[in-house]
Amino acid sequence: MPRVPPLTTERLLIRPFTEADLDAVHRILDRDLADADLGTEGATTREARRRWLGWTIAGYDQYAALYQPPYGERAIALRATGEVIGVAGFVPCLDAFGQIPALRGAEGGGGAGLNSTEFGLFWAVAPAHQRRGYATEVARALVDFAFARLRLRRIVATTTADNVASIGVMRRLGMRVERNPLPDPPWLQVVGILERGRAGG
C-alpha cells in the first residue's frame, strides 16, 4: 500500500507531521478549534497532544509495514511561508452507514443496526485561515491521490447538519450529500459520498 507523499497545490503543502509541529498542532486543535466538533473527545493538554503526535508520526511507518491504507493526519502548511494552518488526512470510518440510503448494500434493510466501514476524508483549518478555499484545496488533493494511487472506489466525509462550511466543501468536491434519516447515532448526521470518476472540478 503506498504511503502518502508530500502533496502540493497552488497554495498549500500537505505533508507528514514532524515533532517540530507540536506547538502548531496543539494551538490549532486544542485552542483555536477547541469548541469545534471534530469527531474527537475535544481539546487535550500539550502533553496529551505530544503523545498523539508521536503516535501519528509512528503510524506512517506502521501502516506501511502492515500493508494497510495510509490512515492518519497530515499537516496543512502554506507553501509561501511554511506556516502550519490545519490538519487533514484519511481516517477509517466505522459507523451505521446502512442508515444512509445511498450507502445501503445489496442486503437492503437486512443490515439494520449493524456498522460497516468506509474510507474517510478529514480536514480542519484554523479559524484565522478559514473562508479562503484552503479546505477545498487540500481535500481535492487528497481525493485525487486516493483515487489515482490507492485506486479507491469510494471516499466519504462526515459532519454535523449545522456545519454549513464542511457541507459546502463536500459539494465543491462533487460529493453527493446525504442526510441520516434517523436521529441516532447523533454524530452521523451528514455524509458526503464521492464515487470514483465523479470528482468535481
C-alpha positions in Angstrom: 0.0 0.0 0.0 1.6 3.3 -1.0 2.5 6.0 1.5 1.1 9.5 1.1 4.0 11.6 -0.1 4.0 15.3 0.4 1.3 16.8 -1.9 1.4 20.3 -3.3 -1.4 22.5 -4.5 -1.2 26.1 -5.8 -1.0 27.5 -2.3 -0.5 24.5 0.1 1.8 21.7 1.1 0.1 18.6 2.7 2.9 16.8 4.4 3.6 14.3 7.2 3.8 15.8 10.7 7.2 16.1 12.5 7.9 16.5 16.2 8.6 20.2 15.5 4.9 20.7 14.7 3.8 20.1 18.3 3.2 23.8 19.2 1.3 24.5 15.9 -1.0 21.4 16.1 -1.7 21.9 19.8 -2.7 25.5 19.1 -4.9 24.6 16.1 -6.7 21.6 17.5 -6.7 22.3 21.3 -7.1 26.1 21.3 -8.3 27.5 18.0 -10.7 24.7 17.3 -11.4 23.6 20.9 -15.1 24.1 20.5 -15.4 22.6 17.0 -17.0 19.2 16.6 -14.1 17.3 15.0 -15.4 13.8 16.0 -13.0 13.6 18.9 -13.2 13.9 22.6 -12.2 17.6 22.4 -9.2 19.6 23.4 -6.3 17.9 25.2 -3.3 19.1 27.1 0.0 19.8 25.4 1.4 16.6 26.8 -1.5 14.6 25.5 -1.1 16.2 22.1 2.6 15.4 22.2 1.7 11.7 22.7 -0.9 11.9 19.9 1.7 13.5 17.6 4.2 10.7 18.3 1.6 8.1 17.7 0.6 9.8 14.4 4.2 10.0 13.2 4.9 6.4 14.1 1.7 5.4 12.3 3.1 6.4 8.9 5.7 3.6 9.1 3.5 1.1 10.9 0.6 1.3 8.5 3.0 0.9 5.6 4.8 -2.1 7.2 1.4 -3.8 7.6 0.3 -3.0 4.1 -2.6 -1.1 5.4 -4.2 2.1 4.0 -2.2 5.2 4.8 -4.5 6.4 7.6 -3.6 9.3 9.7 -3.4 13.1 9.9 -1.0 15.3 8.0 -0.1 18.9 8.3 -1.6 21.6 6.0 1.1 24.2 5.5 1.2 27.4 3.4 3.7 26.9 0.6 4.8 30.6 0.8 5.7 30.6 4.5 5.7 27.0 5.8 3.2 28.0 8.5 1.0 25.1 9.6 -2.6 26.2 9.3 -4.5 22.9 9.7 -4.8 19.1 9.7 -6.1 16.7 7.1 -5.9 13.1 6.2 -7.6 9.7 5.8 -9.5 8.0 8.6 -11.2 4.6 8.9 -14.9 5.2 9.5 -16.8 2.5 11.3 -20.5 3.6 11.6 -24.1 2.8 10.9 -23.7 3.7 7.2 -26.5 1.3 6.2 -28.9 4.0 7.6 -27.8 6.3 4.7 -30.0 5.4 1.7 -27.2 5.8 -0.8 -24.9 3.5 1.1 -27.2 0.6 1.7 -25.7 -2.6 0.4 -27.4 -5.3 -1.7 -28.8 -6.6 1.6 -31.3 -3.8 1.7 -32.5 -3.3 5.2 -31.0 -6.6 6.4 -28.1 -4.8 8.0 -30.2 -2.5 10.2 -28.4 -1.8 13.4 -25.1 -3.0 12.1 -22.0 -1.0 11.4 -19.9 -1.0 8.3 -16.6 0.6 7.3 -15.9 3.4 4.8 -12.7 5.2 3.8 -13.0 8.6 5.2 -11.6 12.0 4.4 -10.9 14.5 7.2 -9.9 18.2 7.3 -9.7 21.0 9.9 -8.4 24.5 9.2 -7.5 27.1 11.8 -10.2 29.8 12.1 -7.8 32.6 11.0 -7.3 30.8 7.7 -10.9 29.7 7.0 -13.1 31.1 4.2 -10.2 31.2 1.8 -10.8 27.9 0.0 -8.0 26.1 1.7 -10.2 23.2 2.9 -11.5 22.5 -0.6 -7.9 22.8 -2.0 -6.5 20.3 0.5 -9.5 17.9 0.3 -9.3 17.9 -3.5 -5.6 17.0 -3.4 -6.3 14.1 -1.0 -9.2 12.9 -3.1 -7.1 12.9 -6.3 -4.4 10.9 -4.5 -6.9 8.4 -3.1 -8.5 7.7 -6.5 -5.3 7.7 -8.5 -2.8 6.0 -6.2 -5.0 4.0 -3.8 -7.5 3.1 -6.5 -10.4 3.6 -4.2 -13.9 3.0 -5.4 -15.4 5.5 -3.0 -14.5 8.0 -0.3 -16.7 9.6 2.3 -16.7 12.6 4.7 -19.0 13.1 7.7 -20.1 16.2 9.5 -23.0 17.6 11.6 -26.1 19.1 10.0 -25.2 22.6 11.1 -21.7 22.6 9.7 -22.5 24.6 6.6 -18.8 25.2 5.7 -18.0 21.5 5.6 -21.1 20.7 3.6 -20.0 23.4 1.2 -16.6 21.7 0.8 -18.3 18.4 0.2 -20.4 20.0 -2.6 -17.4 21.7 -4.2 -15.6 18.3 -4.3 -18.6 16.9 -6.2 -19.8 14.8 -3.3 -23.4 13.7 -3.1 -24.5 15.0 0.3 -26.8 12.6 2.2 -28.6 13.1 5.5 -29.2 10.3 8.0 -33.0 9.9 8.2 -32.7 8.6 11.7 -31.8 10.6 14.8 -29.2 8.1 16.1 -26.3 7.9 16.2 -26.2 11.7 16.8 -22.7 12.1 15.3 -23.8 10.5 11.9 -25.9 13.4 10.6 -24.5 14.2 7.2 -22.4 12.1 4.9 -20.6 13.3 1.7 -20.1 10.5 -0.8 -17.8 10.6 -3.8 -17.6 7.7 -6.2 -14.6 7.2 -8.4 -14.7 9.2 -11.6 -17.2 11.7 -10.2 -14.9 14.3 -8.5 -15.9 17.9 -9.1 -13.6 20.4 -10.7 
